[in-house]
Amino acid sequence: MKKLSIPKYYPRYYTAADHPEIIDVENANFISILAKGSFTEEIFYHRIALLKQAAQAVIDLFQDSGKGFEMSVLEGLYWNDKKYGQHPISHVFDTGPLSELNYRLMIRLPEHVNLQHIAAAKDTLDPIHKDLFKGIEFFEYQEGKCIQMLHKGPFIYEIKTLGQLEQFAEENSLSKRGIHHEIYLVDFTTGGSQQHLKTILREPVGQ
């Protein structure tokens, strides 16, 4: 039985040019986990692994239903607490300490999956991680008008790509109005060189 490939079903959502562009992003549903802390910490990678386990449990619920689907790619939202003030697009990761960075890890779901399915899937997971699994939830995101660009290579050079997005926003009289969004087209959790990574950097904007 053929399963739905979410990136192929929503191709515009998972595509970005190698230069800044404007995109209107449709509403999307996710299984996600909300947390705070540095992405350099081991717990960050632990949460990714647990999120993927939970997403697979949701997938298993539909394997014999005719509505089966494949695991989509990992995504992340990143933002600072208001106490650190407003920051330009290129400084999301250095406005406040990384230990205080908020993030939401998420994996997109088809429209027929709802919060009841996620609750049922969580009940099948190993209770040894129940404290972390409590943070896994259904999340609906309404992103709307954004600017975006494909970043190739190591994350450490993202600031250059974000700088291009920031300049593009200024030239087009656009202002940051939402949360920094990253879509990881290549799995970065397997270790090794980051030279092959491809990451969509997306920023909600308004006039």
MDTraj code that builds the backbone (N, CA, C; nanometers):
import mdtraj as md
import numpy as np

residues = "MET LYS LYS LEU SER ILE PRO LYS TYR TYR PRO ARG TYR TYR THR ALA ALA ASP HIS PRO GLU ILE ILE ASP VAL GLU ASN ALA ASN PHE ILE SER ILE LEU ALA LYS GLY SER PHE THR GLU GLU ILE PHE TYR HIS ARG ILE ALA LEU LEU LYS GLN ALA ALA GLN ALA VAL ILE ASP LEU PHE GLN ASP SER GLY LYS GLY PHE GLU MET SER VAL LEU GLU GLY LEU TYR TRP ASN ASP LYS LYS TYR GLY GLN HIS PRO ILE SER HIS VAL PHE ASP THR GLY PRO LEU SER GLU LEU ASN TYR ARG LEU MET ILE ARG LEU PRO GLU HIS VAL ASN LEU GLN HIS ILE ALA ALA ALA LYS ASP THR LEU ASP PRO ILE HIS LYS ASP LEU PHE LYS GLY ILE GLU PHE PHE GLU TYR GLN GLU GLY LYS CYS ILE GLN MET LEU HIS LYS GLY PRO PHE ILE TYR GLU ILE LYS THR LEU GLY GLN LEU GLU GLN PHE ALA GLU GLU ASN SER LEU SER LYS ARG GLY ILE HIS HIS GLU ILE TYR LEU VAL ASP PHE THR THR GLY GLY SER GLN GLN HIS LEU LYS THR ILE LEU ARG GLU PRO VAL GLY GLN".split()
xyz = np.array([
    [0.0841, -0.1186, 0.0000],
    [0.0000, 0.0000, 0.0000],
    [0.0888, 0.1251, 0.0000],
    [0.0650, 0.2144, -0.0966],
    [0.1467, 0.3338, -0.1091],
    [0.1185, 0.4302, 0.0047],
    [0.2257, 0.4879, 0.0623],
    [0.2115, 0.5815, 0.1726],
    [0.2388, 0.7245, 0.1256],
    [0.1719, 0.8179, 0.1873],
    [0.1863, 0.9588, 0.1534],
    [0.3236, 1.0107, 0.1943],
    [0.3935, 1.0736, 0.1014],
    [0.5177, 1.1439, 0.1317],
    [0.4825, 1.2909, 0.1520],
    [0.4938, 1.3395, 0.2726],
    [0.4523, 1.4763, 0.3030],
    [0.5343, 1.5802, 0.2259],
    [0.6675, 1.5687, 0.2182],
    [0.7421, 1.6670, 0.1382],
    [0.7017, 1.6702, -0.0086],
    [0.6617, 1.5551, -0.0639],
    [0.6186, 1.5526, -0.2035],
    [0.4762, 1.6069, -0.2183],
    [0.3946, 1.5900, -0.1161],
    [0.2565, 1.6367, -0.1203],
    [0.2483, 1.7882, -0.1036],
    [0.3441, 1.8446, -0.0284],
    [0.3508, 1.9895, -0.0079],
    [0.4850, 2.0416, -0.0607],
    [0.5100, 2.0314, -0.1902],
    [0.6430, 2.0622, -0.2433],
    [0.6877, 2.2067, -0.2212],
    [0.5953, 2.3014, -0.2285],
    [0.6366, 2.4418, -0.2124],
    [0.6837, 2.4687, -0.0699],
    [0.6228, 2.4016, 0.0259],
    [0.6596, 2.4200, 0.1665],
    [0.8032, 2.3754, 0.1914],
    [0.8459, 2.2709, 0.1208],
    [0.9781, 2.2118, 0.1432],
    [1.0794, 2.2501, 0.0354],
    [1.0559, 2.3628, -0.0318],
    [1.1465, 2.4085, -0.1366],
    [1.1850, 2.5530, -0.1115],
    [1.3120, 2.5851, -0.1311],
    [1.3582, 2.7234, -0.1174],
    [1.4714, 2.7479, -0.2159],
    [1.4811, 2.8708, -0.2627],
    [1.5862, 2.9094, -0.3559],
    [1.7150, 2.9409, -0.2808],
    [1.8247, 2.9561, -0.3559],
    [1.9522, 2.9917, -0.2937],
    [1.9694, 3.1430, -0.2863],
    [1.8578, 3.2144, -0.2899],
    [1.8552, 3.3590, -0.2715],
    [1.7248, 3.3925, -0.1980],
    [1.7168, 3.5068, -0.1328],
    [1.5959, 3.5406, -0.0574],
    [1.4731, 3.5491, -0.1480],
    [1.3603, 3.5024, -0.0961],
    [1.2346, 3.5063, -0.1700],
    [1.1200, 3.5202, -0.0717],
    [1.0055, 3.5624, -0.1234],
    [0.8841, 3.5752, -0.0433],
    [0.7945, 3.4549, -0.0704],
    [0.7337, 3.4016, 0.0342],
    [0.6457, 3.2853, 0.0210],
    [0.5286, 3.3007, 0.1168],
    [0.4106, 3.2583, 0.0730],
    [0.2938, 3.2508, 0.1602],
    [0.2791, 3.1056, 0.2042],
    [0.2920, 3.0826, 0.3315],
    [0.2945, 2.9464, 0.3858],
    [0.1561, 2.9082, 0.4375],
    [0.1080, 2.7924, 0.3939],
    [-0.0226, 2.7445, 0.4373],
    [-0.0184, 2.7005, 0.5835],
    [-0.1352, 2.6951, 0.6466],
    [-0.1435, 2.6414, 0.7821],
    [-0.1004, 2.4955, 0.7803],
    [-0.0333, 2.4529, 0.8861],
    [0.0183, 2.3166, 0.8906],
    [0.0058, 2.2605, 1.0311],
    [-0.0101, 2.1276, 1.0395],
    [-0.0211, 2.0572, 1.1672],
    [0.1049, 1.9746, 1.1920],
    [0.1426, 1.9670, 1.3188],
    [0.2671, 1.9005, 1.3562],
    [0.2496, 1.8186, 1.4838],
    [0.3371, 1.7214, 1.5008],
    [0.3640, 1.6651, 1.6321],
    [0.4898, 1.7360, 1.6782],
    [0.4904, 1.7839, 1.8023],
    [0.6009, 1.8710, 1.8434],
    [0.6333, 1.8540, 1.9908],
    [0.7467, 1.9124, 2.0271],
    [0.7869, 1.9170, 2.1673],
    [0.8475, 2.0533, 2.1950],
    [0.8003, 2.1177, 2.3000],
    [0.8423, 2.2520, 2.3372],
    [0.9440, 2.2443, 2.4497],
    [1.0531, 2.3206, 2.4378],
    [1.1590, 2.3127, 2.5394],
    [1.2388, 2.4424, 2.5421],
    [1.3354, 2.4472, 2.6333],
    [1.4245, 2.5619, 2.6454],
    [1.5648, 2.5108, 2.6712],
    [1.6638, 2.5787, 2.6115],
    [1.8027, 2.5405, 2.6335],
    [1.8837, 2.5473, 2.5057],
    [2.0089, 2.5131, 2.5164],
    [2.0995, 2.5207, 2.4026],
    [2.0851, 2.3988, 2.3119],
    [2.0968, 2.4226, 2.1815],
    [2.0957, 2.3125, 2.0848],
    [2.2282, 2.2367, 2.0834],
    [2.3219, 2.2800, 2.1659],
    [2.4489, 2.2083, 2.1792],
    [2.4429, 2.1034, 2.2892],
    [2.3352, 2.1004, 2.3662],
    [2.3227, 2.0070, 2.4776],
    [2.2746, 1.8700, 2.4304],
    [2.3147, 1.7676, 2.5020],
    [2.2748, 1.6314, 2.4673],
    [2.1237, 1.6134, 2.4730],
    [2.0569, 1.6840, 2.5659],
    [1.9133, 1.6688, 2.5815],
    [1.8391, 1.7150, 2.4561],
    [1.8963, 1.8084, 2.3820],
    [1.8370, 1.8540, 2.2563],
    [1.8244, 1.7362, 2.1596],
    [1.9313, 1.6596, 2.1459],
    [1.9297, 1.5436, 2.0564],
    [1.8425, 1.4310, 2.1117],
    [1.8371, 1.4215, 2.2427],
    [1.7501, 1.3214, 2.3054],
    [1.6039, 1.3522, 2.2735],
    [1.5683, 1.4802, 2.2799],
    [1.4314, 1.5203, 2.2496],
    [1.3968, 1.4918, 2.1031],
    [1.4930, 1.5122, 2.0139],
    [1.4692, 1.4811, 1.8726],
    [1.4382, 1.3328, 1.8561],
    [1.5180, 1.2476, 1.9209],
    [1.4974, 1.1032, 1.9111],
    [1.3602, 1.0630, 1.9652],
    [1.3201, 1.1216, 2.0775],
    [1.1904, 1.0898, 2.1359],
    [1.0760, 1.1401, 2.0481],
    [1.0937, 1.2572, 1.9883],
    [0.9915, 1.3104, 1.8985],
    [0.9731, 1.2183, 1.7781],
    [1.0827, 1.1681, 1.7240],
    [1.0733, 1.0765, 1.6101],
    [1.0050, 0.9463, 1.6501],
    [1.0309, 0.8992, 1.7714],
    [0.9628, 0.7792, 1.8193],
    [0.8123, 0.8025, 1.8280],
    [0.7752, 0.9184, 1.8787],
    [0.6333, 0.9509, 1.8912],
    [0.5682, 0.9655, 1.7534],
    [0.6399, 1.0295, 1.6603],
    [0.5871, 1.0442, 1.5246],
    [0.5681, 0.9079, 1.4588],
    [0.6617, 0.8165, 1.4825],
    [0.6499, 0.6824, 1.4263],
    [0.5300, 0.6096, 1.4869],
    [0.5040, 0.6342, 1.6143],
    [0.3880, 0.5717, 1.6790],
    [0.2579, 0.6215, 1.6160],
    [0.2541, 0.7483, 1.5775],
    [0.1370, 0.8020, 1.5077],
    [0.1244, 0.7362, 1.3703],
    [0.2367, 0.7256, 1.2995],
    [0.2371, 0.6613, 1.1679],
    [0.1835, 0.5186, 1.1773],
    [0.2236, 0.4475, 1.2824],
    [0.1800, 0.3086, 1.3001],
    [0.0285, 0.2971, 1.3166],
    [-0.0354, 0.4012, 1.3708],
    [-0.1805, 0.3984, 1.3881],
    [-0.2536, 0.3915, 1.2548],
    [-0.1889, 0.4389, 1.1482],
    [-0.2551, 0.4488, 1.0182],
    [-0.2023, 0.3489, 0.9155],
    [-0.1165, 0.2581, 0.9579],
    [-0.0488, 0.1725, 0.8603],
    [-0.1432, 0.0816, 0.7819],
    [-0.2577, 0.0467, 0.8390],
    [-0.3508, -0.0417, 0.7692],
    [-0.4830, 0.0281, 0.7363],
    [-0.4821, 0.1602, 0.7362],
    [-0.6075, 0.2346, 0.7224],
    [-0.6335, 0.2887, 0.5830],
    [-0.5344, 0.2815, 0.4943],
    [-0.5473, 0.3464, 0.3647],
    [-0.5088, 0.4928, 0.3704],
    [-0.4732, 0.5417, 0.4886],
    [-0.4306, 0.6805, 0.5066],
    [-0.2871, 0.6859, 0.5609],
    [-0.2092, 0.5858, 0.5249],
    [-0.0727, 0.5787, 0.5746],
    [0.0145, 0.6893, 0.5188],
    [0.1176, 0.7251, 0.5938],
    [0.2096, 0.8295, 0.5509],
    [0.3489, 0.8012, 0.6052],
    [0.4471, 0.8624, 0.5434],
    [0.5862, 0.8444, 0.5826],
    [0.6310, 0.9558, 0.6774],
    [0.7359, 0.9288, 0.7513],
    [0.7940, 1.0284, 0.8399],
    [0.8442, 1.1473, 0.7583],
    [0.8063, 1.2663, 0.7983],
    [0.8568, 1.3867, 0.7326],
    [0.9863, 1.4318, 0.8011],
    [1.0422, 1.5410, 0.7518],
    [1.1697, 1.5892, 0.8045],
    [1.1493, 1.6684, 0.9329],
    [1.2558, 1.6827, 1.0075],
    [1.2543, 1.7592, 1.1322],
    [1.2522, 1.9088, 1.1015],
    [1.1808, 1.9831, 1.1859],
    [1.1798, 2.1290, 1.1770],
    [1.1987, 2.1861, 1.3169],
    [1.2336, 2.3140, 1.3235],
    [1.2506, 2.3773, 1.4533],
    [1.2146, 2.5246, 1.4506],
    [1.1490, 2.5705, 1.5568],
    [1.1236, 2.7123, 1.5790],
    [1.2114, 2.7577, 1.6945],
    [1.2700, 2.8781, 1.6835],
    [1.3631, 2.9270, 1.7847],
    [1.3328, 3.0735, 1.8151],
    [1.3288, 3.1070, 1.9449],
    [1.3025, 3.2464, 1.9825],
    [1.3533, 3.2740, 2.1241],
    [1.3689, 3.4025, 2.1528],
    [1.4153, 3.4476, 2.2829],
    [1.2996, 3.5028, 2.3650],
    [1.3130, 3.4989, 2.4960],
    [1.2134, 3.5588, 2.5829],
    [1.2074, 3.7096, 2.5606],
    [1.0908, 3.7682, 2.5871],
    [1.0717, 3.9121, 2.5639],
    [1.1669, 3.9983, 2.6463],
    [1.2162, 3.9449, 2.7570],
    [1.3051, 4.0247, 2.8415],
    [1.4342, 4.0624, 2.7720],
    [1.4683, 3.9906, 2.6635],
    [1.5894, 4.0229, 2.5885],
    [1.5625, 4.1228, 2.4767],
    [1.4378, 4.1668, 2.4642],
    [1.4034, 4.2691, 2.3682],
    [1.3938, 4.2180, 2.2252],
    [1.3626, 4.3111, 2.1358],
    [1.3531, 4.2791, 1.9943],
    [1.4925, 4.2571, 1.9361],
    [1.5014, 4.1691, 1.8394],
    [1.6299, 4.1455, 1.7746],
    [1.6097, 4.1360, 1.6248],
    [1.7087, 4.1751, 1.5462],
    [1.6974, 4.1618, 1.4011],
    [1.7031, 4.0156, 1.3593],
    [1.6689, 3.9899, 1.2359],
    [1.6616, 3.8530, 1.1845],
    [1.7918, 3.7769, 1.2040],
    [1.9034, 3.8442, 1.1860],
    [2.0326, 3.7747, 1.1874],
    [2.0871, 3.7467, 1.3274],
    [2.0134, 3.7861, 1.4329],
    [2.0691, 3.7711, 1.5678],
    [1.9798, 3.6907, 1.6621],
    [1.9059, 3.5967, 1.6079],
    [1.8191, 3.5160, 1.6926],
    [1.8981, 3.4322, 1.7919],
    [2.0194, 3.3918, 1.7555],
    [2.0956, 3.3006, 1.8409],
    [2.1980, 3.3699, 1.9309],
    [2.2079, 3.5018, 1.9233],
    [2.3046, 3.5682, 2.0116],
    [2.2470, 3.6881, 2.0860],
    [2.1142, 3.7021, 2.0856],
    [2.0521, 3.8102, 2.1613],
    [2.0512, 3.7782, 2.3103],
    [2.0250, 3.6548, 2.3433],
    [2.0274, 3.6092, 2.4818],
    [2.1156, 3.4869, 2.4939],
    [2.1409, 3.4384, 2.6150],
    [2.2228, 3.3181, 2.6315],
    [2.1541, 3.1959, 2.5721],
    [2.2325, 3.1079, 2.5101],
    [2.1741, 2.9879, 2.4495],
    [2.1014, 2.9023, 2.5522],
    [2.1440, 2.9084, 2.6768],
    [2.0781, 2.8298, 2.7810],
    [1.9339, 2.8744, 2.8035],
    [1.9004, 2.9959, 2.7555],
    [1.7663, 3.0500, 2.7729],
    [1.6867, 3.0505, 2.6431],
    [1.7425, 2.9909, 2.5373],
    [1.6751, 2.9892, 2.4084],
    [1.5526, 2.8977, 2.4124],
    [1.4400, 2.9480, 2.3633],
    [1.3197, 2.8661, 2.3502],
    [1.3215, 2.7960, 2.2154],
    [1.2754, 2.6728, 2.2110],
    [1.2644, 2.6055, 2.0826],
    [1.1490, 2.5060, 2.0830],
    [1.0952, 2.4864, 1.9636],
    [0.9920, 2.3864, 1.9425],
    [1.0382, 2.2962, 1.8284],
    [1.0662, 2.1709, 1.8581],
    [1.1011, 2.0719, 1.7567],
    [0.9719, 2.0128, 1.7036],
    [0.9630, 1.9909, 1.5721],
    [0.8354, 1.9462, 1.5180],
    [0.8524, 1.8697, 1.3872],
    [0.7539, 1.7848, 1.3602],
    [0.7481, 1.7041, 1.2384],
    [0.6065, 1.7166, 1.1832],
    [0.5967, 1.7534, 1.0568],
    [0.4654, 1.7799, 0.9983],
    [0.3839, 1.6520, 0.9826],
    [0.2519, 1.6689, 0.9964],
    [0.1563, 1.5591, 0.9858],
    [0.0544, 1.5876, 0.8756],
    [-0.0069, 1.4848, 0.8201],
    [-0.1171, 1.5064, 0.7248],
    [-0.2361, 1.5705, 0.7960],
    [-0.3264, 1.6263, 0.7193],
    [-0.4406, 1.6976, 0.7763],
    [-0.5362, 1.6063, 0.8525],
    [-0.5361, 1.4757, 0.8230],
    [-0.6316, 1.3871, 0.8898],
    [-0.5855, 1.3421, 1.0285],
    [-0.4653, 1.3827, 1.0690],
    [-0.4160, 1.3483, 1.2028],
    [-0.4520, 1.4606, 1.3001],
    [-0.5031, 1.4252, 1.4171],
    [-0.5420, 1.5265, 1.5154],
    [-0.4816, 1.4954, 1.6524],
    [-0.5157, 1.5765, 1.7501],
    [-0.4547, 1.5617, 1.8835],
    [-0.4935, 1.4308, 1.9510],
    [-0.6114, 1.3768, 1.9182],
    [-0.6509, 1.2481, 1.9767],
    [-0.5589, 1.1360, 1.9276],
    [-0.5183, 1.1424, 1.8028],
    [-0.4251, 1.0427, 1.7502],
    [-0.2903, 1.0515, 1.8214],
    [-0.2449, 1.1720, 1.8481],
    [-0.1174, 1.1878, 1.9185],
    [-0.1276, 1.1354, 2.0614],
    [-0.2386, 1.1619, 2.1263],
    [-0.2586, 1.1100, 2.2621],
    [-0.2575, 0.9581, 2.2625],
    [-0.3216, 0.8965, 2.1627],
    [-0.3244, 0.7506, 2.1536],
    [-0.1854, 0.6950, 2.1266],
    [-0.1091, 0.7630, 2.0426],
    [0.0266, 0.7177, 2.0113],
    [0.1171, 0.7273, 2.1338],
    [0.1022, 0.8318, 2.2119],
    [0.1858, 0.8493, 2.3318],
    [0.1637, 0.7364, 2.4323],
    [0.0423, 0.6826, 2.4342],
    [0.0116, 0.5741, 2.5275],
    [0.0873, 0.4462, 2.4939],
    [0.1395, 0.4361, 2.3717],
    [0.2118, 0.3156, 2.3304],
    [0.3621, 0.3262, 2.3547],
    [0.4084, 0.4422, 2.3991],
    [0.5519, 0.4657, 2.4129],
    [0.6051, 0.4128, 2.5452],
    [0.7345, 0.3902, 2.5488],
    [0.8011, 0.3363, 2.6675],
    [0.7852, 0.4339, 2.7848],
    [0.7269, 0.3899, 2.8956],
    [0.7031, 0.4794, 3.0094],
    [0.8308, 0.5286, 3.0766],
    [0.9458, 0.4703, 3.0429],
    [1.0706, 0.5144, 3.1051],
    [1.1006, 0.6613, 3.0714],
    [1.0442, 0.7092, 2.9589],
    [1.0655, 0.8485, 2.9181],
    [0.9389, 0.9322, 2.9370],
    [0.8520, 0.8932, 3.0273],
    [0.7204, 0.9561, 3.0362],
    [0.7287, 1.1054, 3.0686],
    [0.8297, 1.1484, 3.1437],
    [0.8403, 1.2905, 3.1771],
    [0.8651, 1.3745, 3.0522],
    [0.9534, 1.3258, 2.9647],
    [0.9797, 1.3984, 2.8403],
    [0.8631, 1.3850, 2.7430],
    [0.8004, 1.2686, 2.7398],
    [0.6894, 1.2476, 2.6480],
    [0.5698, 1.3367, 2.6814],
    [0.5607, 1.3823, 2.8060],
    [0.4510, 1.4713, 2.8438],
    [0.4550, 1.5997, 2.7615],
    [0.5734, 1.6391, 2.7203],
    [0.5871, 1.7625, 2.6439],
    [0.5509, 1.7487, 2.4972],
    [0.5293, 1.6277, 2.4511],
    [0.4943, 1.6062, 2.3105],
    [0.3468, 1.6374, 2.2900],
    [0.3173, 1.7174, 2.1890],
    [0.1807, 1.7646, 2.1703],
    [0.1490, 1.7910, 2.0235],
    [0.0206, 1.8056, 1.9965],
    [-0.0275, 1.8477, 1.8655],
    [-0.0087, 1.9977, 1.8558],
    [0.0398, 2.0453, 1.7404],
    [0.0665, 2.1886, 1.7239],
    [0.0222, 2.2325, 1.5860],
    [-0.0634, 2.3328, 1.5815],
    [-0.1068, 2.3915, 1.4551],
    [-0.0380, 2.5259, 1.4383],
    [0.0262, 2.5465, 1.3246],
    [0.1037, 2.6687, 1.3027],
    [0.0502, 2.7434, 1.1817],
    [0.0203, 2.8706, 1.2034],
    [-0.0275, 2.9588, 1.0982],
    [0.0817, 3.0613, 1.0698],
    [0.1647, 3.0323, 0.9728],
    [0.2839, 3.1134, 0.9509],
    [0.2601, 3.2302, 0.8551],
    [0.1869, 3.2078, 0.7479],
    [0.1531, 3.3168, 0.6581],
    [0.2693, 3.3668, 0.5735],
    [0.2773, 3.4978, 0.5564],
    [0.3777, 3.5581, 0.4698],
    [0.5162, 3.5487, 0.5339],
    [0.6122, 3.4964, 0.4577],
    [0.7479, 3.4779, 0.5086],
    [0.8492, 3.5147, 0.4003],
    [0.9714, 3.5370, 0.4440],
    [1.0853, 3.5366, 0.3531],
    [1.1685, 3.4147, 0.3893],
    [1.2363, 3.3596, 0.2906],
    [1.3126, 3.2379, 0.3155],
    [1.4297, 3.2269, 0.2193],
    [1.5202, 3.1348, 0.2534],
    [1.6363, 3.1082, 0.1689],
    [1.6933, 2.9731, 0.2087],
    [1.7489, 2.9023, 0.1113],
    [1.8134, 2.7741, 0.1392],
    [1.9555, 2.7983, 0.1863],
    [1.9885, 2.7442, 0.3035],
    [2.1247, 2.7514, 0.3569],
    [2.1921, 2.6166, 0.3339],
    [2.3072, 2.6193, 0.2732],
    [2.3829, 2.4971, 0.2474],
    [2.5075, 2.4930, 0.3352],
    [2.5305, 2.3778, 0.3970],
    [2.6518, 2.3603, 0.4749],
    [2.6320, 2.3766, 0.6244],
    [2.7417, 2.3967, 0.6978],
    [2.7388, 2.3994, 0.8445],
    [2.6477, 2.5073, 0.9024],
    [2.5902, 2.4755, 1.0168],
    [2.5027, 2.5702, 1.0849],
    [2.5759, 2.6964, 1.1283],
    [2.7037, 2.6854, 1.1550],
    [2.7793, 2.7989, 1.2072],
    [2.7789, 2.9162, 1.1101],
    [2.7559, 2.8881, 0.9816],
    [2.7546, 2.9941, 0.8808],
    [2.6142, 3.0456, 0.8505],
    [2.5168, 3.0030, 0.9285],
    [2.3799, 3.0491, 0.9061],
    [2.3683, 3.2003, 0.9182],
    [2.4509, 3.2606, 1.0014],
    [2.4411, 3.4049, 1.0226],
    [2.4590, 3.4815, 0.8928],
    [2.5382, 3.4271, 0.7986],
    [2.5562, 3.4930, 0.6693],
    [2.4273, 3.4862, 0.5869],
    [2.3633, 3.3706, 0.5882],
    [2.2371, 3.3550, 0.5164],
    [2.1284, 3.4413, 0.5794],
    [2.1243, 3.4424, 0.7120],
    [2.0262, 3.5255, 0.7813],
    [2.0512, 3.6736, 0.7535],
    [2.1786, 3.7102, 0.7383],
    [2.2115, 3.8479, 0.7035],
    [2.1559, 3.8865, 0.5673],
    [2.1581, 3.7933, 0.4729],
    [2.1003, 3.8188, 0.3406],
    [1.9490, 3.8347, 0.3494],
    [1.8860, 3.7534, 0.4339],
    [1.7419, 3.7669, 0.4538],
    [1.7087, 3.9008, 0.5196],
    [1.7904, 3.9413, 0.6140],
    [1.7692, 4.0680, 0.6825],
    [1.7801, 4.1855, 0.5849],
    [1.8805, 4.1825, 0.5001],
    [1.8988, 4.2880, 0.4004],
    [1.7812, 4.2903, 0.3020],
    [1.7371, 4.1711, 0.2604],
    [1.6230, 4.1603, 0.1688],
    [1.4976, 4.2212, 0.2320],
    [1.4774, 4.1936, 0.3601],
    [1.3614, 4.2485, 0.4301],
    [1.3675, 4.4009, 0.4331],
    [1.4839, 4.4560, 0.4622],
    [1.4994, 4.6012, 0.4672],
    [1.4744, 4.6641, 0.3308],
    [1.5266, 4.6019, 0.2263],
    [1.5113, 4.6559, 0.0907],
    [1.3667, 4.6513, 0.0434],
    [1.2872, 4.5608, 0.1009],
    [1.1481, 4.5449, 0.0599],
    [1.0499, 4.5950, 0.1654],
    [1.1006, 4.6748, 0.2598],
    [1.0181, 4.7355, 0.3648],
    [0.9368, 4.6319, 0.4409],
    [1.0017, 4.5194, 0.4722],
    [0.9387, 4.4123, 0.5483],
    [0.9979, 4.4077, 0.6879],
    [0.9152, 4.3776, 0.7869],
    [0.9623, 4.3717, 0.9252],
    [0.9384, 4.2330, 0.9828],
    [1.0270, 4.1922, 1.0697],
    [1.0138, 4.0627, 1.1371],
    [0.8899, 4.0655, 1.2247],
    [0.8055, 3.9608, 1.2145],
    [0.6822, 3.9596, 1.2942],
    [0.6557, 3.8242, 1.3586],
    [0.7535, 3.7340, 1.3534],
    [0.7284, 3.6009, 1.4077],
    [0.8549, 3.5308, 1.4487],
    [0.8490, 3.3984, 1.4496],
    [0.9545, 3.3138, 1.5069],
    [1.0434, 3.2563, 1.3974],
    [1.1733, 3.2553, 1.4239],
    [1.2696, 3.1968, 1.3306],
    [1.2396, 3.0484, 1.3117],
    [1.2374, 3.0055, 1.1857],
    [1.1955, 2.8703, 1.1502],
    [1.3038, 2.8038, 1.0657],
    [1.3401, 2.6816, 1.1018],
    [1.4375, 2.6045, 1.0250],
    [1.3764, 2.4709, 0.9849],
    [1.3973, 2.4327, 0.8587],
    [1.3490, 2.3049, 0.8072],
    [1.4704, 2.2260, 0.7601],
    [1.4959, 2.1128, 0.8241],
    [1.6184, 2.0361, 0.8011],
    [1.5946, 1.9308, 0.6929],
    [1.6287, 1.9667, 0.5710],
    [1.6064, 1.8763, 0.4586],
    [1.6998, 1.7560, 0.4629],
    [1.8126, 1.7702, 0.5332],
    [1.9087, 1.6616, 0.5519],
    [1.9231, 1.6382, 0.7027],
    [1.9177, 1.5139, 0.7444],
    [1.9275, 1.4781, 0.8864],
    [2.0662, 1.5123, 0.9405],
    [2.0703, 1.6023, 1.0392],
    [2.1987, 1.6432, 1.0968],
    [2.2347, 1.5643, 1.2218],
    [2.1488, 1.4722, 1.2631],
    [2.1707, 1.4008, 1.3889],
    [2.2556, 1.2758, 1.3737],
    [2.2956, 1.2445, 1.2521],
    [2.3713, 1.1210, 1.2287],
    [2.5207, 1.1388, 1.2506],
    [2.5644, 1.2623, 1.2772],
    [2.7069, 1.2875, 1.2981],
    [2.7802, 1.3087, 1.1670],
    [2.9094, 1.3294, 1.1760],
    [2.9890, 1.3501, 1.0556],
    [2.9894, 1.4948, 1.0108],
    [3.0406, 1.5178, 0.8921],
    [3.0558, 1.6530, 0.8384],
    [2.9196, 1.7174, 0.8116],
    [2.9147, 1.8479, 0.8312],
    [2.7937, 1.9230, 0.8020],
    [2.7969, 1.9869, 0.6635],
    [2.8977, 1.9558, 0.5861],
    [2.9126, 2.0196, 0.4552],
    [2.7952, 1.9899, 0.3615],
    [2.7294, 1.8759, 0.3802],
    [2.6221, 1.8344, 0.2894],
    [2.4846, 1.8812, 0.3343],
    [2.4763, 1.9502, 0.4469],
    [2.3455, 1.9875, 0.5008],
    [2.2741, 2.0897, 0.4128],
    [2.1409, 2.0780, 0.4088],
    [2.0564, 2.1745, 0.3396],
    [1.9432, 2.2109, 0.4345],
    [1.9323, 2.3396, 0.4658],
    [1.8375, 2.3863, 0.5654],
    [1.7627, 2.5077, 0.5130],
    [1.6302, 2.5011, 0.5147],
    [1.5509, 2.6174, 0.4783],
    [1.5412, 2.7085, 0.6004],
    [1.5816, 2.8342, 0.5832],
    [1.5686, 2.9351, 0.6882],
    [1.4515, 3.0243, 0.6511],
    [1.3520, 3.0310, 0.7386],
    [1.2264, 3.1000, 0.7070],
    [1.1915, 3.2000, 0.8177],
    [1.1492, 3.3186, 0.7792],
    [1.1161, 3.4238, 0.8750],
    [0.9804, 3.4862, 0.8404],
    [0.8826, 3.4787, 0.9309],
    [0.7557, 3.5484, 0.9082],
    [0.7785, 3.6991, 0.9055],
    [0.7154, 3.7678, 0.8118],
    [0.7346, 3.9125, 0.7981],
    [0.6013, 3.9812, 0.7706],
    [0.6018, 4.1123, 0.7930],
    [0.4876, 4.1954, 0.7616],
    [0.5351, 4.3295, 0.7080],
    [0.4444, 4.4096, 0.6588],
    [0.4806, 4.5409, 0.6038],
    [0.5029, 4.6411, 0.7180],
])
top = md.Topology()
chain = top.add_chain()
for i, resn in enumerate(residues, 1):
    res = top.add_residue(resn, chain, resSeq=i)
    for name in ("N", "CA", "C"):
        top.add_atom(name, md.element.get_by_symbol(name[0]), res)
traj = md.Trajectory(xyz[None], top)
